[in-house]
Amino acid sequence: MPTPKSIVCGAIAALTLVASGCVSIDQTPTGARNTVAELVDFLDSFVAISCADDTFTRQPHRWPEFAQDSAERAPVYGPFWLYLRQPCAAWPAPETGYPQRFTGPWTQQSPVPALLLNNRFDPATPLTSARRAAQAMGTARLVVVTDGYGHEPTGECATTLRERYLIDLRIPEPDTTCTAGQTPFAE
């Protein structure tokens, strides 16, 4: 089980990735350089949004328990995202969350089902989580990219299904699957 020291070290490691350039936040999408003020704004807004999206305990001794739970649900990225949310333990927000944040019930049925595309080997959203989300939404249609890696489903099939859904609100048949068209490190 993670210790408080390992949680702090993980947070430092995540921030080190940003500082070392492994994760680039020093340039805008167009390639222009961000100013220091813009980087501070990014970090502030990231923390503010993350802390508003969920409720976090003000009991630091419980964070190792959360780290263990997040590692079980999303082994690769669960602890990483939790480390980045540590400021939420002291964030000036209601302990029970903001009243305008929708937390359910997720029982409303939409006349247009949601389309969920998920890579089989998504390290940030494991397939089990995608299946739970589809089930919770009731009318959602989950399409799995059976050989897909990473967080963004790619390939002609996923792209076509996404376009058909967004342009024409066409939902694929139940149990539709896609292939990625290429796997990591393929030549």
Secondary structure by P-SEA (a helix, b strand, c coil): cccaaaaaaaaaaaaaaaaacccccccccccccccaaaaaaaaaaaaaaaaaabbbbccccaaaaaaaaaaaaccccaaaaaaaaccccccccccccccccccccccccccbbbbbbbbcccccccaaaaaaaaaaaccbbbbbcccccccccccaaaaaaaaaaaacccccccbbbbbcccccccc
